[in-house]
């Protein structure tokens, strides 16, 4: 509901606002992050839900067009800074808050779009195979995912903004997020079995464990991003891996984020269910989530 309200406010502002301050740009990108993560786990809404109060449930507005109005322009920013200085500083602030490079978030956004198309087509056809046109789009998306490279964390245009400790945390968060995107694409588009995803699952748990250890040693009290952990854990059917994820979730309970309980309950059901022996048309966690009728909040 809050994201839908923010979306309508952004669209209204774009009808009359031509330039945005650095703070407004940062807020738009925070919306972009929250909406993208939410949409990645959203179940398909009913007709009543999608039409209620004009809610943009299907056209959720985190495509490139939705943020084009807040990207740097050729002229100076409203606070007097040059476009390049403004953009680099805002990107540093954005990554500093969430530990996720903007280019990686855009990659997730595009992945969610392709996953949604694959899910809708399979729902209509009832078969695992995809049409030739969509198969080409999936191949192109897969190549973008595996070839993605992180931008340097320490931007020379913003010296002193990122400490060595934060730099290491952001590096591991980037690594965890990227590997989780690989898993997310594989479990929804390629429909791969969990054995093939184990190397990426291990990379995710390695990184998020390292992040929590560094934060504890540096006395940094900051809640984690739960999306990579959930996506990786949803394919962790080996007892040793499940124990590591269970410990991680216990460790992050200190942050008091109550909404993650839904995610852990879904994971518990997924692990109890075990890997599906037959052919499925989507991920196991989506089948469990649809049966439960829950909403995941992983940001």
N, C-alpha and C positions, 0 to 999 in steps of 0.2 A: 504494500500500500504506500509506504513512504517512498520507495523507488519510483512507483508510477507517478506520484505527485511531483517528485523531482524532475522526472522526464517531461511532464507537461509544462513545468516552470521553465525548463531549459528551452523547449520549443517556443514558448511564448516570448522569451527574452530574445531569441534569435530573430524574431520578426521585426524588432526595432533596434537591437543593439548591434553595432558594427565592430567595436573593439572591446576587448576584455582586459581587466587588470590581471596581474600575475596571480593574485589570490583567487579570482574567479576561475582562471584557467586551472589552478590546482584543484578547486572544488569540482569542476567538471570532470577532471581526470579521476578524482576519487569516486565520483558517481560511476564513471566508466568501469573502474575496477569492481566496485560492489555489484553493479548490474551484470557484468560479464560472469563473475563467479556464481551469482544467483542463477542466471540463465543456464549455466552448464549442468545444473542438477534439477532444473525445474521440470516437472511432469507436464505433459500436454494439457492445457486448460480445457474445461468444458465450454460449450458455446455460450452458456450464461455467464461464465466467468470472463470470457474474452470480450463480451459486449457490455459488461457492467460498468456504468459511469465512464464509458470511453476509455477504459483502461488499456494501455498498450501492451497486452499480454503476449500477442504474437509479434507485433512490430515494436520491439522493445528499445530500439533506438541507440544501440551501442555500435552500430556500423560506423565506418569512416565518415559517412555523411552527417551523422549525429554530432560528431565532435569537430567537424570542419570549421564551424563558426568560432571555435575557441583556439584554433592553432595560430601560431605567429603569422602576422601579416608583414608586408614589405615596409610599412611605416613604423615609427616608434611606438612603443607600448604606452598605455595611458599613464604609467608612472615614469615615463621619460627614458626608460632603458631601451637599448637596441634590441631588435627581434632575436638575434642570436644569443645575446646575454640573457634575455628574458627566458627564452626556451630552455637553455642549458641549466639555468638556475632552477626553473620550475621542475624540470625533469629530475634534477638532483633531489629536490625536496620530495617529489612524488616517490622516487625510489627509496629515499631515506625513511619515509613513513612505512612503506609496505615491503621493501626489499625485493620488489619485482620490477625489472626494467619495463619501460612502456612498450618496447618492441615485442617483448615476450607476452605481455597482456594482449596486444593486438593479435599475436599468433593464437592465443587461446580463443579470442573472439572469433577469429576465422574458423578455427577448429570446431567451435560450438555450432557455427552455421552449417558446416558440412555434415557434422554428426546429426543435426536436426533434419537435414534433407534425407540422409540415409535412413533414419528412423521412420520418417513419414512415408518414404517409398516402400520400405519393408512392411509397414503396417497395412499399406494398400494392397501389395502383391502377395504377402504371406510367405515370401521366399527370401533366402539369404542373399542371393545374387542381386546386383545392382544394374540399372540400365547403363548402356555404354557411355552416355553423356555424363552421368553422375560418377561412373567409375573413373573417368578421366579427371574430373574435379577432385576425386578422392586421391588419385595418384599424385596430382599436383600438390595437394595439401600435405600429403605424407612427405613429399620431397622437401617442402618448406619447413616442416617440423624437424626432420632429421638433420637438415643443413643449417638450422638456426644457430647463430653464434652471438654470445653476449657482448654488449658494448662495454668498454672499460668503465669500471665503477668510479675510479678517481678522475673526475672530469677536471682538466686544468683550468677550465673557465670558472670553476667554483672551488678554489683551493680552501682547504680546512673544513669543508662541509662534512666530510666523511672521515671518521677516526679509523685507525687500523682495526680495532675490534668490530666496529660496525661494518667495515669493508669485508671482513671474513664472514660475518653473519649474512650479509647481502649476497656474497658469493655462494654460500651454501643454500640460501633460500632460492636463488636463481636456479641453481642446479636441481634442487628438489622440484621446483615448479616445472622446469622443462621436462624432466623425466616423468612427472605426473601427466603432463600433456601427451607424451608418447603413449603412456598406459591408457589414458582416456580415449585417444584416437583408436588404439588397437582394440580395446574392449567393445567399442561401439561400431566402428567401421569395418575393421578386419575380423572382428569376432574371434580373436585369438584365445587359445586356452592359457590358463594361468602359468603353466610351466614355461612358456615362451617369454613371459613378462617378468620372470623372477629377477633377472639382472637389473632391470629398471626399478623394481620394487626395493631391492637391496640398496640401490643408490639413494632412493628417497629416504628410507629409514636411517641410513648412515648420516645423511645431511641434516635431517631434523633433530636427530639425537645430538649431533655436534653443536647445532645452534643452541639447544637448551643447556648443554654443558658449558658453553662459552658464556651464555647469559648468567648462569649461576655463579661462575667464577668471577665475572665482572660486576656482579650485583646489579644486573639490568632486569628490571621488572617490566616486561612487555609481552603481551599475549601473542602467541604464534598465529600463523595462517593455517587454518585447518584443512583447506582444500587439498593440498598435496598429500597429506597424511591419509585422508579418507580415501582418495582415489587409489593410492598404492595399497592401503590395507584391504580394500575391497577385493583384491586379487591375491591376497596373502593366505594361502590355505595350508602352508607348512607350519606345524606347531611352533617351531623356533621363531619364525617371523611373526606369528601372531602374538607370541609372548613379548617380543620387542615392541610391537605397536601397542599392546595393552599397557606396558610399562610407560611408554611415552604419554599415552592418554592420562594415566594416573599422575605422572609428573606435572602435566600442564593443568591439572585441576586447581592448582594454587591460584590461577588467574580468575577463577570464579565465573567463567563464561558458561551460563546454564544452557544456552541453546545447543551446545555441542552434544548434549545427552541424546538428542534424536539421532545424530550421526553414529554415536557409539552403539545405540540400540539397533540401528540398521545393520551395522557391521556385525554385531552379535548374531543377528538373524542370518546374515549372509554366511558367516562361518559355520553356523549350525546346519544350514542347508547344504553347504559344501558345493564344489564345482558341479555344474550340470553335465551329466553324461551325454545327453542328446544335443541336437542342434538347436541353438537359441537365436533369437532375432535381435537381442540387445544384451546389455550387461546384467549380471545377476543382481547387483544392487538396485538397478532400476526396477526389476521385477519385484523385489522385496519392498521397495519404496512405494510402488503403485499399490501393492496389496495392503500396506499399512496406511496409505493415504496421508503420509506425512509430508512436511516441507523441510528441506535441508537448508540451513544457514551456516555456511562454511567460511565466511570472511570475518 
